[in-house]
Amino acid sequence: MKDMTFKQMMDRLEEITATLEKEDLELEEGLRLFEEGVGLIKEARQRLTSAGSRVEKLIGSLEEELATEEFELEEAESEEDKEK
């Protein structure tokens, strides 16, 4: 699972779901697919959480950068007003 891309994991989950919904499976095969699906969901959730944290950090650093630029712009404008 760790070597699968997120898209591959989602595709595999769709396959598992379709198989479980449509086919008459032996109990053991159904349980095996269900267990695989649960593992994929756990891994996908972990990756989404990680990606969400990265996005929040990026947004936070961008907001800090923009606030700094805005502050510097306000300071520059204030100094220009003093010179007039």
PyMOL commands that place a pseudoatom at each C-alpha (Angstrom):
pseudoatom trace, name=CA, resn=MET, resi=1, chain=A, elem=C, hetatm=0, pos=[0.000, 0.000, 0.000]
pseudoatom trace, name=CA, resn=LYS, resi=2, chain=A, elem=C, hetatm=0, pos=[2.776, 2.427, 0.825]
pseudoatom trace, name=CA, resn=ASP, resi=3, chain=A, elem=C, hetatm=0, pos=[4.155, 2.129, -2.691]
pseudoatom trace, name=CA, resn=MET, resi=4, chain=A, elem=C, hetatm=0, pos=[0.770, 2.988, -4.242]
pseudoatom trace, name=CA, resn=THR, resi=5, chain=A, elem=C, hetatm=0, pos=[-0.141, 6.512, -5.265]
pseudoatom trace, name=CA, resn=PHE, resi=6, chain=A, elem=C, hetatm=0, pos=[-3.218, 8.076, -3.715]
pseudoatom trace, name=CA, resn=LYS, resi=7, chain=A, elem=C, hetatm=0, pos=[-5.060, 7.682, -7.028]
pseudoatom trace, name=CA, resn=GLN, resi=8, chain=A, elem=C, hetatm=0, pos=[-4.098, 4.014, -7.234]
pseudoatom trace, name=CA, resn=MET, resi=9, chain=A, elem=C, hetatm=0, pos=[-5.411, 3.514, -3.714]
pseudoatom trace, name=CA, resn=MET, resi=10, chain=A, elem=C, hetatm=0, pos=[-8.727, 5.139, -4.605]
pseudoatom trace, name=CA, resn=ASP, resi=11, chain=A, elem=C, hetatm=0, pos=[-8.987, 3.060, -7.777]
pseudoatom trace, name=CA, resn=ARG, resi=12, chain=A, elem=C, hetatm=0, pos=[-8.311, -0.124, -5.815]
pseudoatom trace, name=CA, resn=LEU, resi=13, chain=A, elem=C, hetatm=0, pos=[-10.944, 0.831, -3.234]
pseudoatom trace, name=CA, resn=GLU, resi=14, chain=A, elem=C, hetatm=0, pos=[-13.465, 1.274, -6.044]
pseudoatom trace, name=CA, resn=GLU, resi=15, chain=A, elem=C, hetatm=0, pos=[-12.549, -2.182, -7.389]
pseudoatom trace, name=CA, resn=ILE, resi=16, chain=A, elem=C, hetatm=0, pos=[-12.925, -3.742, -3.948]
pseudoatom trace, name=CA, resn=THR, resi=17, chain=A, elem=C, hetatm=0, pos=[-16.274, -2.039, -3.386]
pseudoatom trace, name=CA, resn=ALA, resi=18, chain=A, elem=C, hetatm=0, pos=[-17.598, -3.134, -6.770]
pseudoatom trace, name=CA, resn=THR, resi=19, chain=A, elem=C, hetatm=0, pos=[-16.456, -6.704, -6.158]
pseudoatom trace, name=CA, resn=LEU, resi=20, chain=A, elem=C, hetatm=0, pos=[-17.999, -6.854, -2.703]
pseudoatom trace, name=CA, resn=GLU, resi=21, chain=A, elem=C, hetatm=0, pos=[-21.280, -5.401, -3.981]
pseudoatom trace, name=CA, resn=LYS, resi=22, chain=A, elem=C, hetatm=0, pos=[-21.693, -7.530, -7.117]
pseudoatom trace, name=CA, resn=GLU, resi=23, chain=A, elem=C, hetatm=0, pos=[-20.106, -10.905, -6.678]
pseudoatom trace, name=CA, resn=ASP, resi=24, chain=A, elem=C, hetatm=0, pos=[-21.018, -13.911, -4.642]
pseudoatom trace, name=CA, resn=LEU, resi=25, chain=A, elem=C, hetatm=0, pos=[-17.823, -14.390, -2.723]
pseudoatom trace, name=CA, resn=GLU, resi=26, chain=A, elem=C, hetatm=0, pos=[-16.666, -16.970, -0.310]
pseudoatom trace, name=CA, resn=LEU, resi=27, chain=A, elem=C, hetatm=0, pos=[-16.585, -15.607, 3.212]
pseudoatom trace, name=CA, resn=GLU, resi=28, chain=A, elem=C, hetatm=0, pos=[-12.788, -15.749, 3.354]
pseudoatom trace, name=CA, resn=GLU, resi=29, chain=A, elem=C, hetatm=0, pos=[-12.373, -13.826, 0.094]
pseudoatom trace, name=CA, resn=GLY, resi=30, chain=A, elem=C, hetatm=0, pos=[-14.882, -11.201, 1.182]
pseudoatom trace, name=CA, resn=LEU, resi=31, chain=A, elem=C, hetatm=0, pos=[-13.079, -10.750, 4.493]
pseudoatom trace, name=CA, resn=ARG, resi=32, chain=A, elem=C, hetatm=0, pos=[-9.719, -10.520, 2.729]
pseudoatom trace, name=CA, resn=LEU, resi=33, chain=A, elem=C, hetatm=0, pos=[-11.026, -7.788, 0.424]
pseudoatom trace, name=CA, resn=PHE, resi=34, chain=A, elem=C, hetatm=0, pos=[-12.670, -5.988, 3.322]
pseudoatom trace, name=CA, resn=GLU, resi=35, chain=A, elem=C, hetatm=0, pos=[-9.414, -6.054, 5.303]
pseudoatom trace, name=CA, resn=GLU, resi=36, chain=A, elem=C, hetatm=0, pos=[-7.505, -4.750, 2.298]
pseudoatom trace, name=CA, resn=GLY, resi=37, chain=A, elem=C, hetatm=0, pos=[-10.038, -1.958, 1.909]
pseudoatom trace, name=CA, resn=VAL, resi=38, chain=A, elem=C, hetatm=0, pos=[-9.767, -0.976, 5.569]
pseudoatom trace, name=CA, resn=GLY, resi=39, chain=A, elem=C, hetatm=0, pos=[-5.973, -0.840, 5.243]
pseudoatom trace, name=CA, resn=LEU, resi=40, chain=A, elem=C, hetatm=0, pos=[-6.273, 1.354, 2.155]
pseudoatom trace, name=CA, resn=ILE, resi=41, chain=A, elem=C, hetatm=0, pos=[-8.689, 3.692, 3.923]
pseudoatom trace, name=CA, resn=LYS, resi=42, chain=A, elem=C, hetatm=0, pos=[-6.338, 4.044, 6.896]
pseudoatom trace, name=CA, resn=GLU, resi=43, chain=A, elem=C, hetatm=0, pos=[-3.386, 4.822, 4.630]
pseudoatom trace, name=CA, resn=ALA, resi=44, chain=A, elem=C, hetatm=0, pos=[-5.440, 7.259, 2.551]
pseudoatom trace, name=CA, resn=ARG, resi=45, chain=A, elem=C, hetatm=0, pos=[-6.671, 9.046, 5.685]
pseudoatom trace, name=CA, resn=GLN, resi=46, chain=A, elem=C, hetatm=0, pos=[-3.091, 9.364, 6.951]
pseudoatom trace, name=CA, resn=ARG, resi=47, chain=A, elem=C, hetatm=0, pos=[-1.944, 10.811, 3.636]
pseudoatom trace, name=CA, resn=LEU, resi=48, chain=A, elem=C, hetatm=0, pos=[-4.848, 13.273, 3.561]
pseudoatom trace, name=CA, resn=THR, resi=49, chain=A, elem=C, hetatm=0, pos=[-4.091, 14.395, 7.103]
pseudoatom trace, name=CA, resn=SER, resi=50, chain=A, elem=C, hetatm=0, pos=[-0.437, 14.863, 6.203]
pseudoatom trace, name=CA, resn=ALA, resi=51, chain=A, elem=C, hetatm=0, pos=[-1.327, 16.782, 3.054]
pseudoatom trace, name=CA, resn=GLY, resi=52, chain=A, elem=C, hetatm=0, pos=[-3.743, 18.961, 5.022]
pseudoatom trace, name=CA, resn=SER, resi=53, chain=A, elem=C, hetatm=0, pos=[-1.011, 19.809, 7.534]
pseudoatom trace, name=CA, resn=ARG, resi=54, chain=A, elem=C, hetatm=0, pos=[1.365, 20.736, 4.726]
pseudoatom trace, name=CA, resn=VAL, resi=55, chain=A, elem=C, hetatm=0, pos=[-1.268, 22.976, 3.127]
pseudoatom trace, name=CA, resn=GLU, resi=56, chain=A, elem=C, hetatm=0, pos=[-1.958, 24.697, 6.462]
pseudoatom trace, name=CA, resn=LYS, resi=57, chain=A, elem=C, hetatm=0, pos=[1.772, 25.337, 6.962]
pseudoatom trace, name=CA, resn=LEU, resi=58, chain=A, elem=C, hetatm=0, pos=[2.106, 26.734, 3.448]
pseudoatom trace, name=CA, resn=ILE, resi=59, chain=A, elem=C, hetatm=0, pos=[-0.912, 28.995, 3.906]
pseudoatom trace, name=CA, resn=GLY, resi=60, chain=A, elem=C, hetatm=0, pos=[0.429, 30.133, 7.274]
pseudoatom trace, name=CA, resn=SER, resi=61, chain=A, elem=C, hetatm=0, pos=[3.820, 31.014, 5.824]
pseudoatom trace, name=CA, resn=LEU, resi=62, chain=A, elem=C, hetatm=0, pos=[2.144, 32.775, 2.905]
pseudoatom trace, name=CA, resn=GLU, resi=63, chain=A, elem=C, hetatm=0, pos=[-0.057, 34.789, 5.277]
pseudoatom trace, name=CA, resn=GLU, resi=64, chain=A, elem=C, hetatm=0, pos=[3.014, 35.775, 7.314]
pseudoatom trace, name=CA, resn=GLU, resi=65, chain=A, elem=C, hetatm=0, pos=[4.824, 36.807, 4.165]
pseudoatom trace, name=CA, resn=LEU, resi=66, chain=A, elem=C, hetatm=0, pos=[1.866, 38.834, 2.935]
pseudoatom trace, name=CA, resn=ALA, resi=67, chain=A, elem=C, hetatm=0, pos=[1.438, 40.491, 6.348]
pseudoatom trace, name=CA, resn=THR, resi=68, chain=A, elem=C, hetatm=0, pos=[5.131, 41.432, 6.359]
pseudoatom trace, name=CA, resn=GLU, resi=69, chain=A, elem=C, hetatm=0, pos=[4.889, 42.854, 2.840]
pseudoatom trace, name=CA, resn=GLU, resi=70, chain=A, elem=C, hetatm=0, pos=[1.750, 44.798, 3.785]
pseudoatom trace, name=CA, resn=PHE, resi=71, chain=A, elem=C, hetatm=0, pos=[3.469, 46.150, 6.905]
pseudoatom trace, name=CA, resn=GLU, resi=72, chain=A, elem=C, hetatm=0, pos=[6.533, 47.200, 4.888]
pseudoatom trace, name=CA, resn=LEU, resi=73, chain=A, elem=C, hetatm=0, pos=[4.294, 48.838, 2.293]
pseudoatom trace, name=CA, resn=GLU, resi=74, chain=A, elem=C, hetatm=0, pos=[2.416, 50.758, 5.008]
pseudoatom trace, name=CA, resn=GLU, resi=75, chain=A, elem=C, hetatm=0, pos=[5.735, 51.896, 6.516]
pseudoatom trace, name=CA, resn=ALA, resi=76, chain=A, elem=C, hetatm=0, pos=[6.964, 53.084, 3.126]
pseudoatom trace, name=CA, resn=GLU, resi=77, chain=A, elem=C, hetatm=0, pos=[3.731, 54.983, 2.483]
pseudoatom trace, name=CA, resn=SER, resi=78, chain=A, elem=C, hetatm=0, pos=[3.912, 56.534, 5.938]
pseudoatom trace, name=CA, resn=GLU, resi=79, chain=A, elem=C, hetatm=0, pos=[7.461, 57.739, 5.319]
pseudoatom trace, name=CA, resn=GLU, resi=80, chain=A, elem=C, hetatm=0, pos=[6.424, 59.206, 1.971]
pseudoatom trace, name=CA, resn=ASP, resi=81, chain=A, elem=C, hetatm=0, pos=[3.627, 61.105, 3.700]
pseudoatom trace, name=CA, resn=LYS, resi=82, chain=A, elem=C, hetatm=0, pos=[6.109, 62.500, 6.241]
pseudoatom trace, name=CA, resn=GLU, resi=83, chain=A, elem=C, hetatm=0, pos=[8.372, 63.740, 3.449]
pseudoatom trace, name=CA, resn=LYS, resi=84, chain=A, elem=C, hetatm=0, pos=[5.537, 65.744, 1.862]
for i in range(1, 84): cmd.bond("trace and resi %d" % i, "trace and resi %d" % (i + 1))
show_as sticks, trace
zoom trace
